[in-house]
Amino acid sequence: MSYPDPATIANLNSLTTSERAILAAFLIESLESEIDDDAEDAWESEIARRMAELRTGRTKTVPKGIALELMLAEKDEPETS
């Protein structure tokens, strides 16, 4: 496997966060050999549902640090069956 030359890396590092996110999504998608149309449709519906909940105020965002703390605390709780 060969690596991109340093100039290419420097150019990529100069991209904005959103440009790098778009590039990352494109690269990940390019690695997928088979696209599951049902999964794609399901994710699009889920994203639309979540965005609607945010717009209507039914749900609220939390800072990522707090979200991480909540997830870690939940992970450490014993499972109840």
PDB file of N, CA, C and O in Angstrom:
ATOM      1  N   MET A   1       0.850  -1.174   0.000  1.00  0.00           N
ATOM      2  CA  MET A   1       0.000   0.000   0.000  1.00  0.00           C
ATOM      3  C   MET A   1       0.892   1.232   0.000  1.00  0.00           C
ATOM      4  O   MET A   1       1.826   1.325   0.796  1.00  0.00           O
ATOM      5  N   SER A   2       0.613   2.163  -0.877  1.00  0.00           N
ATOM      6  CA  SER A   2       1.385   3.397  -0.896  1.00  0.00           C
ATOM      7  C   SER A   2       0.575   4.508  -0.242  1.00  0.00           C
ATOM      8  O   SER A   2      -0.656   4.484  -0.234  1.00  0.00           O
ATOM      9  N   TYR A   3       1.282   5.460   0.296  1.00  0.00           N
ATOM     10  CA  TYR A   3       0.633   6.569   0.979  1.00  0.00           C
ATOM     11  C   TYR A   3       0.663   7.807   0.094  1.00  0.00           C
ATOM     12  O   TYR A   3       1.564   7.952  -0.732  1.00  0.00           O
ATOM     13  N   PRO A   4      -0.314   8.705   0.254  1.00  0.00           N
ATOM     14  CA  PRO A   4      -0.301   9.948  -0.524  1.00  0.00           C
ATOM     15  C   PRO A   4       0.952  10.763  -0.198  1.00  0.00           C
ATOM     16  O   PRO A   4       1.501  10.670   0.899  1.00  0.00           O
ATOM     17  N   ASP A   5       1.382  11.549  -1.155  1.00  0.00           N
ATOM     18  CA  ASP A   5       2.565  12.374  -0.915  1.00  0.00           C
ATOM     19  C   ASP A   5       2.241  13.454   0.122  1.00  0.00           C
ATOM     20  O   ASP A   5       1.074  13.785   0.334  1.00  0.00           O
ATOM     21  N   PRO A   6       3.256  13.989   0.752  1.00  0.00           N
ATOM     22  CA  PRO A   6       3.040  14.992   1.807  1.00  0.00           C
ATOM     23  C   PRO A   6       2.233  16.214   1.352  1.00  0.00           C
ATOM     24  O   PRO A   6       1.479  16.781   2.143  1.00  0.00           O
ATOM     25  N   ALA A   7       2.382  16.624   0.087  1.00  0.00           N
ATOM     26  CA  ALA A   7       1.623  17.782  -0.398  1.00  0.00           C
ATOM     27  C   ALA A   7       0.128  17.479  -0.396  1.00  0.00           C
ATOM     28  O   ALA A   7      -0.684  18.343  -0.064  1.00  0.00           O
ATOM     29  N   THR A   8      -0.236  16.248  -0.768  1.00  0.00           N
ATOM     30  CA  THR A   8      -1.646  15.857  -0.755  1.00  0.00           C
ATOM     31  C   THR A   8      -2.176  15.873   0.669  1.00  0.00           C
ATOM     32  O   THR A   8      -3.273  16.372   0.924  1.00  0.00           O
ATOM     33  N   ILE A   9      -1.400  15.329   1.592  1.00  0.00           N
ATOM     34  CA  ILE A   9      -1.801  15.323   3.009  1.00  0.00           C
ATOM     35  C   ILE A   9      -1.973  16.756   3.510  1.00  0.00           C
ATOM     36  O   ILE A   9      -2.940  17.055   4.211  1.00  0.00           O
ATOM     37  N   ALA A  10      -1.052  17.634   3.159  1.00  0.00           N
ATOM     38  CA  ALA A  10      -1.147  19.031   3.591  1.00  0.00           C
ATOM     39  C   ALA A  10      -2.409  19.672   3.030  1.00  0.00           C
ATOM     40  O   ALA A  10      -3.088  20.424   3.728  1.00  0.00           O
ATOM     41  N   ASN A  11      -2.727  19.377   1.769  1.00  0.00           N
ATOM     42  CA  ASN A  11      -3.946  19.928   1.170  1.00  0.00           C
ATOM     43  C   ASN A  11      -5.186  19.409   1.893  1.00  0.00           C
ATOM     44  O   ASN A  11      -6.122  20.166   2.152  1.00  0.00           O
ATOM     45  N   LEU A  12      -5.190  18.124   2.217  1.00  0.00           N
ATOM     46  CA  LEU A  12      -6.341  17.549   2.920  1.00  0.00           C
ATOM     47  C   LEU A  12      -6.480  18.151   4.305  1.00  0.00           C
ATOM     48  O   LEU A  12      -7.595  18.401   4.764  1.00  0.00           O
ATOM     49  N   ASN A  13      -5.370  18.385   4.973  1.00  0.00           N
ATOM     50  CA  ASN A  13      -5.414  18.985   6.314  1.00  0.00           C
ATOM     51  C   ASN A  13      -5.901  20.417   6.292  1.00  0.00           C
ATOM     52  O   ASN A  13      -6.348  20.931   7.318  1.00  0.00           O
ATOM     53  N   SER A  14      -5.824  21.078   5.136  1.00  0.00           N
ATOM     54  CA  SER A  14      -6.275  22.461   5.054  1.00  0.00           C
ATOM     55  C   SER A  14      -7.784  22.569   4.828  1.00  0.00           C
ATOM     56  O   SER A  14      -8.338  23.668   4.860  1.00  0.00           O
ATOM     57  N   LEU A  15      -8.450  21.431   4.600  1.00  0.00           N
ATOM     58  CA  LEU A  15      -9.904  21.443   4.407  1.00  0.00           C
ATOM     59  C   LEU A  15     -10.601  21.812   5.715  1.00  0.00           C
ATOM     60  O   LEU A  15     -10.069  21.588   6.802  1.00  0.00           O
ATOM     61  N   THR A  16     -11.776  22.369   5.593  1.00  0.00           N
ATOM     62  CA  THR A  16     -12.569  22.675   6.792  1.00  0.00           C
ATOM     63  C   THR A  16     -13.082  21.372   7.394  1.00  0.00           C
ATOM     64  O   THR A  16     -13.015  20.317   6.762  1.00  0.00           O
ATOM     65  N   THR A  17     -13.586  21.451   8.597  1.00  0.00           N
ATOM     66  CA  THR A  17     -14.132  20.271   9.255  1.00  0.00           C
ATOM     67  C   THR A  17     -15.259  19.653   8.435  1.00  0.00           C
ATOM     68  O   THR A  17     -15.310  18.435   8.265  1.00  0.00           O
ATOM     69  N   SER A  18     -16.161  20.488   7.928  1.00  0.00           N
ATOM     70  CA  SER A  18     -17.287  19.943   7.159  1.00  0.00           C
ATOM     71  C   SER A  18     -16.806  19.350   5.834  1.00  0.00           C
ATOM     72  O   SER A  18     -17.353  18.346   5.379  1.00  0.00           O
ATOM     73  N   GLU A  19     -15.798  19.953   5.210  1.00  0.00           N
ATOM     74  CA  GLU A  19     -15.254  19.379   3.973  1.00  0.00           C
ATOM     75  C   GLU A  19     -14.596  18.028   4.235  1.00  0.00           C
ATOM     76  O   GLU A  19     -14.739  17.099   3.439  1.00  0.00           O
ATOM     77  N   ARG A  20     -13.874  17.920   5.349  1.00  0.00           N
ATOM     78  CA  ARG A  20     -13.250  16.628   5.702  1.00  0.00           C
ATOM     79  C   ARG A  20     -14.318  15.585   6.019  1.00  0.00           C
ATOM     80  O   ARG A  20     -14.149  14.411   5.692  1.00  0.00           O
ATOM     81  N   ALA A  21     -15.412  15.998   6.649  1.00  0.00           N
ATOM     82  CA  ALA A  21     -16.501  15.061   6.952  1.00  0.00           C
ATOM     83  C   ALA A  21     -17.125  14.535   5.662  1.00  0.00           C
ATOM     84  O   ALA A  21     -17.411  13.344   5.548  1.00  0.00           O
ATOM     85  N   ILE A  22     -17.334  15.419   4.701  1.00  0.00           N
ATOM     86  CA  ILE A  22     -17.889  14.991   3.416  1.00  0.00           C
ATOM     87  C   ILE A  22     -16.933  14.028   2.726  1.00  0.00           C
ATOM     88  O   ILE A  22     -17.352  13.001   2.192  1.00  0.00           O
ATOM     89  N   LEU A  23     -15.651  14.363   2.740  1.00  0.00           N
ATOM     90  CA  LEU A  23     -14.642  13.493   2.132  1.00  0.00           C
ATOM     91  C   LEU A  23     -14.601  12.138   2.833  1.00  0.00           C
ATOM     92  O   LEU A  23     -14.527  11.101   2.174  1.00  0.00           O
ATOM     93  N   ALA A  24     -14.648  12.143   4.157  1.00  0.00           N
ATOM     94  CA  ALA A  24     -14.627  10.893   4.916  1.00  0.00           C
ATOM     95  C   ALA A  24     -15.830  10.025   4.574  1.00  0.00           C
ATOM     96  O   ALA A  24     -15.696   8.816   4.385  1.00  0.00           O
ATOM     97  N   ALA A  25     -16.998  10.639   4.495  1.00  0.00           N
ATOM     98  CA  ALA A  25     -18.210   9.881   4.141  1.00  0.00           C
ATOM     99  C   ALA A  25     -18.071   9.292   2.745  1.00  0.00           C
ATOM    100  O   ALA A  25     -18.441   8.141   2.512  1.00  0.00           O
ATOM    101  N   PHE A  26     -17.540  10.079   1.821  1.00  0.00           N
ATOM    102  CA  PHE A  26     -17.335   9.578   0.457  1.00  0.00           C
ATOM    103  C   PHE A  26     -16.375   8.395   0.452  1.00  0.00           C
ATOM    104  O   PHE A  26     -16.631   7.388  -0.207  1.00  0.00           O
ATOM    105  N   LEU A  27     -15.262   8.515   1.191  1.00  0.00           N
ATOM    106  CA  LEU A  27     -14.271   7.434   1.213  1.00  0.00           C
ATOM    107  C   LEU A  27     -14.842   6.167   1.846  1.00  0.00           C
ATOM    108  O   LEU A  27     -14.614   5.064   1.349  1.00  0.00           O
ATOM    109  N   ILE A  28     -15.573   6.324   2.926  1.00  0.00           N
ATOM    110  CA  ILE A  28     -16.182   5.153   3.573  1.00  0.00           C
ATOM    111  C   ILE A  28     -17.164   4.491   2.628  1.00  0.00           C
ATOM    112  O   ILE A  28     -17.179   3.267   2.492  1.00  0.00           O
ATOM    113  N   GLU A  29     -17.989   5.307   1.972  1.00  0.00           N
ATOM    114  CA  GLU A  29     -18.966   4.759   1.036  1.00  0.00           C
ATOM    115  C   GLU A  29     -18.277   4.049  -0.120  1.00  0.00           C
ATOM    116  O   GLU A  29     -18.777   3.041  -0.620  1.00  0.00           O
ATOM    117  N   SER A  30     -17.133   4.569  -0.546  1.00  0.00           N
ATOM    118  CA  SER A  30     -16.425   3.950  -1.670  1.00  0.00           C
ATOM    119  C   SER A  30     -15.864   2.581  -1.310  1.00  0.00           C
ATOM    120  O   SER A  30     -15.560   1.784  -2.198  1.00  0.00           O
ATOM    121  N   LEU A  31     -15.723   2.301  -0.020  1.00  0.00           N
ATOM    122  CA  LEU A  31     -15.213   1.003   0.426  1.00  0.00           C
ATOM    123  C   LEU A  31     -16.307  -0.062   0.492  1.00  0.00           C
ATOM    124  O   LEU A  31     -16.016  -1.258   0.509  1.00  0.00           O
ATOM    125  N   GLU A  32     -17.548   0.371   0.529  1.00  0.00           N
ATOM    126  CA  GLU A  32     -18.658  -0.564   0.617  1.00  0.00           C
ATOM    127  C   GLU A  32     -18.912  -1.174  -0.753  1.00  0.00           C
ATOM    128  O   GLU A  32     -19.167  -0.465  -1.727  1.00  0.00           O
ATOM    129  N   SER A  33     -18.838  -2.491  -0.813  1.00  0.00           N
ATOM    130  CA  SER A  33     -19.004  -3.152  -2.101  1.00  0.00           C
ATOM    131  C   SER A  33     -20.472  -3.384  -2.453  1.00  0.00           C
ATOM    132  O   SER A  33     -20.829  -3.482  -3.627  1.00  0.00           O
ATOM    133  N   GLU A  34     -21.307  -3.470  -1.440  1.00  0.00           N
ATOM    134  CA  GLU A  34     -22.727  -3.725  -1.680  1.00  0.00           C
ATOM    135  C   GLU A  34     -23.556  -2.737  -0.886  1.00  0.00           C
ATOM    136  O   GLU A  34     -23.376  -2.598   0.324  1.00  0.00           O
ATOM    137  N   ILE A  35     -24.459  -2.056  -1.559  1.00  0.00           N
ATOM    138  CA  ILE A  35     -25.308  -1.070  -0.894  1.00  0.00           C
ATOM    139  C   ILE A  35     -26.651  -1.715  -0.588  1.00  0.00           C
ATOM    140  O   ILE A  35     -27.307  -2.274  -1.467  1.00  0.00           O
ATOM    141  N   ASP A  36     -27.039  -1.627   0.654  1.00  0.00           N
ATOM    142  CA  ASP A  36     -28.324  -2.160   1.095  1.00  0.00           C
ATOM    143  C   ASP A  36     -29.343  -1.035   1.002  1.00  0.00           C
ATOM    144  O   ASP A  36     -29.392  -0.163   1.869  1.00  0.00           O
ATOM    145  N   ASP A  37     -30.162  -1.056  -0.056  1.00  0.00           N
ATOM    146  CA  ASP A  37     -31.134   0.019  -0.267  1.00  0.00           C
ATOM    147  C   ASP A  37     -32.117   0.137   0.889  1.00  0.00           C
ATOM    148  O   ASP A  37     -32.524   1.244   1.241  1.00  0.00           O
ATOM    149  N   ASP A  38     -32.503  -0.990   1.484  1.00  0.00           N
ATOM    150  CA  ASP A  38     -33.430  -0.946   2.614  1.00  0.00           C
ATOM    151  C   ASP A  38     -32.800  -0.233   3.804  1.00  0.00           C
ATOM    152  O   ASP A  38     -33.458   0.558   4.481  1.00  0.00           O
ATOM    153  N   ALA A  39     -31.530  -0.513   4.057  1.00  0.00           N
ATOM    154  CA  ALA A  39     -30.837   0.138   5.170  1.00  0.00           C
ATOM    155  C   ALA A  39     -30.699   1.627   4.898  1.00  0.00           C
ATOM    156  O   ALA A  39     -30.874   2.449   5.798  1.00  0.00           O
ATOM    157  N   GLU A  40     -30.385   1.973   3.655  1.00  0.00           N
ATOM    158  CA  GLU A  40     -30.257   3.385   3.285  1.00  0.00           C
ATOM    159  C   GLU A  40     -31.578   4.117   3.507  1.00  0.00           C
ATOM    160  O   GLU A  40     -31.599   5.211   4.069  1.00  0.00           O
ATOM    161  N   ASP A  41     -32.673   3.513   3.066  1.00  0.00           N
ATOM    162  CA  ASP A  41     -33.997   4.117   3.252  1.00  0.00           C
ATOM    163  C   ASP A  41     -34.344   4.240   4.734  1.00  0.00           C
ATOM    164  O   ASP A  41     -34.900   5.249   5.167  1.00  0.00           O
ATOM    165  N   ALA A  42     -34.009   3.204   5.507  1.00  0.00           N
ATOM    166  CA  ALA A  42     -34.303   3.222   6.940  1.00  0.00           C
ATOM    167  C   ALA A  42     -33.532   4.345   7.636  1.00  0.00           C
ATOM    168  O   ALA A  42     -34.082   5.043   8.488  1.00  0.00           O
ATOM    169  N   TRP A  43     -32.256   4.520   7.272  1.00  0.00           N
ATOM    170  CA  TRP A  43     -31.469   5.590   7.882  1.00  0.00           C
ATOM    171  C   TRP A  43     -32.004   6.960   7.486  1.00  0.00           C
ATOM    172  O   TRP A  43     -32.054   7.868   8.316  1.00  0.00           O
ATOM    173  N   GLU A  44     -32.399   7.119   6.240  1.00  0.00           N
ATOM    174  CA  GLU A  44     -32.958   8.398   5.811  1.00  0.00           C
ATOM    175  C   GLU A  44     -34.229   8.720   6.597  1.00  0.00           C
ATOM    176  O   GLU A  44     -34.442   9.866   6.993  1.00  0.00           O
ATOM    177  N   SER A  45     -35.069   7.716   6.820  1.00  0.00           N
ATOM    178  CA  SER A  45     -36.293   7.922   7.613  1.00  0.00           C
ATOM    179  C   SER A  45     -35.955   8.266   9.052  1.00  0.00           C
ATOM    180  O   SER A  45     -36.572   9.149   9.648  1.00  0.00           O
ATOM    181  N   GLU A  46     -34.973   7.567   9.610  1.00  0.00           N
ATOM    182  CA  GLU A  46     -34.571   7.812  10.999  1.00  0.00           C
ATOM    183  C   GLU A  46     -34.007   9.222  11.152  1.00  0.00           C
ATOM    184  O   GLU A  46     -34.319   9.915  12.120  1.00  0.00           O
ATOM    185  N   ILE A  47     -33.193   9.641  10.215  1.00  0.00           N
ATOM    186  CA  ILE A  47     -32.621  10.990  10.263  1.00  0.00           C
ATOM    187  C   ILE A  47     -33.734  12.030  10.182  1.00  0.00           C
ATOM    188  O   ILE A  47     -33.733  13.000  10.939  1.00  0.00           O
ATOM    189  N   ALA A  48     -34.679  11.836   9.272  1.00  0.00           N
ATOM    190  CA  ALA A  48     -35.805  12.766   9.132  1.00  0.00           C
ATOM    191  C   ALA A  48     -36.612  12.826  10.424  1.00  0.00           C
ATOM    192  O   ALA A  48     -37.015  13.908  10.851  1.00  0.00           O
ATOM    193  N   ARG A  49     -36.852  11.674  11.051  1.00  0.00           N
ATOM    194  CA  ARG A  49     -37.614  11.630  12.302  1.00  0.00           C
ATOM    195  C   ARG A  49     -36.887  12.392  13.402  1.00  0.00           C
ATOM    196  O   ARG A  49     -37.493  13.172  14.136  1.00  0.00           O
ATOM    197  N   ARG A  50     -35.577  12.156  13.509  1.00  0.00           N
ATOM    198  CA  ARG A  50     -34.807  12.825  14.560  1.00  0.00           C
ATOM    199  C   ARG A  50     -34.727  14.332  14.335  1.00  0.00           C
ATOM    200  O   ARG A  50     -34.807  15.108  15.287  1.00  0.00           O
ATOM    201  N   MET A  51     -34.572  14.741  13.091  1.00  0.00           N
ATOM    202  CA  MET A  51     -34.534  16.171  12.789  1.00  0.00           C
ATOM    203  C   MET A  51     -35.877  16.828  13.118  1.00  0.00           C
ATOM    204  O   MET A  51     -35.909  17.947  13.629  1.00  0.00           O
ATOM    205  N   ALA A  52     -36.977  16.142  12.829  1.00  0.00           N
ATOM    206  CA  ALA A  52     -38.302  16.671  13.148  1.00  0.00           C
ATOM    207  C   ALA A  52     -38.460  16.817  14.655  1.00  0.00           C
ATOM    208  O   ALA A  52     -39.031  17.802  15.121  1.00  0.00           O
ATOM    209  N   GLU A  53     -37.960  15.847  15.426  1.00  0.00           N
ATOM    210  CA  GLU A  53     -38.040  15.930  16.881  1.00  0.00           C
ATOM    211  C   GLU A  53     -37.240  17.118  17.413  1.00  0.00           C
ATOM    212  O   GLU A  53     -37.660  17.779  18.363  1.00  0.00           O
ATOM    213  N   LEU A  54     -36.097  17.383  16.804  1.00  0.00           N
ATOM    214  CA  LEU A  54     -35.302  18.543  17.218  1.00  0.00           C
ATOM    215  C   LEU A  54     -36.015  19.843  16.875  1.00  0.00           C
ATOM    216  O   LEU A  54     -36.065  20.760  17.696  1.00  0.00           O
ATOM    217  N   ARG A  55     -36.570  19.929  15.663  1.00  0.00           N
ATOM    218  CA  ARG A  55     -37.245  21.156  15.221  1.00  0.00           C
ATOM    219  C   ARG A  55     -38.461  21.476  16.078  1.00  0.00           C
ATOM    220  O   ARG A  55     -38.724  22.641  16.378  1.00  0.00           O
ATOM    221  N   THR A  56     -39.203  20.448  16.474  1.00  0.00           N
ATOM    222  CA  THR A  56     -40.419  20.679  17.247  1.00  0.00           C
ATOM    223  C   THR A  56     -40.140  20.846  18.741  1.00  0.00           C
ATOM    224  O   THR A  56     -41.039  21.192  19.508  1.00  0.00           O
ATOM    225  N   GLY A  57     -38.913  20.604  19.146  1.00  0.00           N
ATOM    226  CA  GLY A  57     -38.576  20.726  20.559  1.00  0.00           C
ATOM    227  C   GLY A  57     -38.920  19.492  21.367  1.00  0.00           C
ATOM    228  O   GLY A  57     -38.791  19.496  22.591  1.00  0.00           O
ATOM    229  N   ARG A  58     -39.354  18.440  20.701  1.00  0.00           N
ATOM    230  CA  ARG A  58     -39.700  17.214  21.409  1.00  0.00           C
ATOM    231  C   ARG A  58     -38.466  16.585  22.054  1.00  0.00           C
ATOM    232  O   ARG A  58     -38.559  15.904  23.076  1.00  0.00           O
ATOM    233  N   THR A  59     -37.335  16.821  21.452  1.00  0.00           N
ATOM    234  CA  THR A  59     -36.079  16.336  22.015  1.00  0.00           C
ATOM    235  C   THR A  59     -35.066  17.459  21.957  1.00  0.00           C
ATOM    236  O   THR A  59     -35.214  18.391  21.167  1.00  0.00           O
ATOM    237  N   LYS A  60     -34.048  17.381  22.777  1.00  0.00           N
ATOM    238  CA  LYS A  60     -33.039  18.425  22.838  1.00  0.00           C
ATOM    239  C   LYS A  60     -31.654  17.796  22.733  1.00  0.00           C
ATOM    240  O   LYS A  60     -31.453  16.625  23.055  1.00  0.00           O
ATOM    241  N   THR A  61     -30.718  18.600  22.277  1.00  0.00           N
ATOM    242  CA  THR A  61     -29.340  18.133  22.201  1.00  0.00           C
ATOM    243  C   THR A  61     -28.655  18.357  23.543  1.00  0.00           C
ATOM    244  O   THR A  61     -29.101  19.168  24.355  1.00  0.00           O
ATOM    245  N   VAL A  62     -27.581  17.635  23.760  1.00  0.00           N
ATOM    246  CA  VAL A  62     -26.748  17.846  24.941  1.00  0.00           C
ATOM    247  C   VAL A  62     -25.301  17.944  24.465  1.00  0.00           C
ATOM    248  O   VAL A  62     -24.953  17.372  23.432  1.00  0.00           O
ATOM    249  N   PRO A  63     -24.469  18.650  25.192  1.00  0.00           N
ATOM    250  CA  PRO A  63     -23.056  18.719  24.811  1.00  0.00           C
ATOM    251  C   PRO A  63     -22.444  17.315  24.791  1.00  0.00           C
ATOM    252  O   PRO A  63     -22.821  16.446  25.577  1.00  0.00           O
ATOM    253  N   LYS A  64     -21.488  17.114  23.869  1.00  0.00           N
ATOM    254  CA  LYS A  64     -20.936  15.772  23.694  1.00  0.00           C
ATOM    255  C   LYS A  64     -20.276  15.240  24.965  1.00  0.00           C
ATOM    256  O   LYS A  64     -20.301  14.034  25.210  1.00  0.00           O
ATOM    257  N   GLY A  65     -19.690  16.113  25.771  1.00  0.00           N
ATOM    258  CA  GLY A  65     -19.069  15.653  27.014  1.00  0.00           C
ATOM    259  C   GLY A  65     -20.092  15.044  27.962  1.00  0.00           C
ATOM    260  O   GLY A  65     -19.832  14.017  28.589  1.00  0.00           O
ATOM    261  N   ILE A  66     -21.245  15.674  28.064  1.00  0.00           N
ATOM    262  CA  ILE A  66     -22.309  15.152  28.924  1.00  0.00           C
ATOM    263  C   ILE A  66     -22.863  13.855  28.348  1.00  0.00           C
ATOM    264  O   ILE A  66     -23.121  12.905  29.087  1.00  0.00           O
ATOM    265  N   ALA A  67     -23.048  13.815  27.021  1.00  0.00           N
ATOM    266  CA  ALA A  67     -23.551  12.596  26.387  1.00  0.00           C
ATOM    267  C   ALA A  67     -22.600  11.438  26.646  1.00  0.00           C
ATOM    268  O   ALA A  67     -23.040  10.328  26.947  1.00  0.00           O
ATOM    269  N   LEU A  68     -21.301  11.687  26.530  1.00  0.00           N
ATOM    270  CA  LEU A  68     -20.313  10.639  26.772  1.00  0.00           C
ATOM    271  C   LEU A  68     -20.373  10.166  28.217  1.00  0.00           C
ATOM    272  O   LEU A  68     -20.320   8.965  28.481  1.00  0.00           O
ATOM    273  N   GLU A  69     -20.483  11.105  29.154  1.00  0.00           N
ATOM    274  CA  GLU A  69     -20.594  10.734  30.569  1.00  0.00           C
ATOM    275  C   GLU A  69     -21.821   9.856  30.808  1.00  0.00           C
ATOM    276  O   GLU A  69     -21.744   8.858  31.524  1.00  0.00           O
ATOM    277  N   LEU A  70     -22.954  10.229  30.206  1.00  0.00           N
ATOM    278  CA  LEU A  70     -24.181   9.452  30.375  1.00  0.00           C
ATOM    279  C   LEU A  70     -24.029   8.046  29.795  1.00  0.00           C
ATOM    280  O   LEU A  70     -24.464   7.069  30.405  1.00  0.00           O
ATOM    281  N   MET A  71     -23.412   7.948  28.619  1.00  0.00           N
ATOM    282  CA  MET A  71     -23.226   6.631  28.003  1.00  0.00           C
ATOM    283  C   MET A  71     -22.286   5.762  28.830  1.00  0.00           C
ATOM    284  O   MET A  71     -22.537   4.571  29.012  1.00  0.00           O
ATOM    285  N   LEU A  72     -21.211   6.351  29.327  1.00  0.00           N
ATOM    286  CA  LEU A  72     -20.274   5.579  30.140  1.00  0.00           C
ATOM    287  C   LEU A  72     -20.915   5.134  31.445  1.00  0.00           C
ATOM    288  O   LEU A  72     -20.687   4.011  31.897  1.00  0.00           O
ATOM    289  N   ALA A  73     -21.713   6.001  32.054  1.00  0.00           N
ATOM    290  CA  ALA A  73     -22.392   5.633  33.298  1.00  0.00           C
ATOM    291  C   ALA A  73     -23.376   4.499  33.045  1.00  0.00           C
ATOM    292  O   ALA A  73     -23.495   3.576  33.851  1.00  0.00           O
ATOM    293  N   GLU A  74     -24.077   4.576  31.922  1.00  0.00           N
ATOM    294  CA  GLU A  74     -25.038   3.521  31.583  1.00  0.00           C
ATOM    295  C   GLU A  74     -24.322   2.205  31.316  1.00  0.00           C
ATOM    296  O   GLU A  74     -24.817   1.139  31.680  1.00  0.00           O
ATOM    297  N   LYS A  75     -23.165   2.278  30.685  1.00  0.00           N
ATOM    298  CA  LYS A  75     -22.381   1.078  30.377  1.00  0.00           C
ATOM    299  C   LYS A  75     -21.933   0.376  31.656  1.00  0.00           C
ATOM    300  O   LYS A  75     -21.880  -0.852  31.711  1.00  0.00           O
ATOM    301  N   ASP A  76     -21.614   1.157  32.675  1.00  0.00           N
ATOM    302  CA  ASP A  76     -21.120   0.597  33.927  1.00  0.00           C
ATOM    303  C   ASP A  76     -22.216   0.061  34.835  1.00  0.00           C
ATOM    304  O   ASP A  76     -21.931  -0.631  35.812  1.00  0.00           O
ATOM    305  N   GLU A  77     -23.490   0.382  34.513  1.00  0.00           N
ATOM    306  CA  GLU A  77     -24.584  -0.113  35.343  1.00  0.00           C
ATOM    307  C   GLU A  77     -24.790  -1.603  35.075  1.00  0.00           C
ATOM    308  O   GLU A  77     -24.696  -2.047  33.931  1.00  0.00           O
ATOM    309  N   PRO A  78     -25.072  -2.382  36.136  1.00  0.00           N
ATOM    310  CA  PRO A  78     -25.339  -3.819  35.921  1.00  0.00           C
ATOM    311  C   PRO A  78     -26.619  -4.012  35.124  1.00  0.00           C
ATOM    312  O   PRO A  78     -27.582  -3.260  35.272  1.00  0.00           O
ATOM    313  N   GLU A  79     -26.612  -5.028  34.280  1.00  0.00           N
ATOM    314  CA  GLU A  79     -27.806  -5.330  33.484  1.00  0.00           C
ATOM    315  C   GLU A  79     -28.893  -5.903  34.367  1.00  0.00           C
ATOM    316  O   GLU A  79     -28.618  -6.674  35.287  1.00  0.00           O
ATOM    317  N   THR A  80     -30.128  -5.524  34.086  1.00  0.00           N
ATOM    318  CA  THR A  80     -31.258  -6.092  34.797  1.00  0.00           C
ATOM    319  C   THR A  80     -32.022  -6.945  33.812  1.00  0.00           C
ATOM    320  O   THR A  80     -32.287  -6.528  32.684  1.00  0.00           O
ATOM    321  N   SER A  81     -32.370  -8.129  34.239  1.00  0.00           N
ATOM    322  CA  SER A  81     -33.071  -9.047  33.327  1.00  0.00           C
ATOM    323  C   SER A  81     -34.499  -9.216  33.726  1.00  0.00           C
ATOM    324  O   SER A  81     -35.240  -9.951  33.074  1.00  0.00           O
TER     325      SER A  81
END
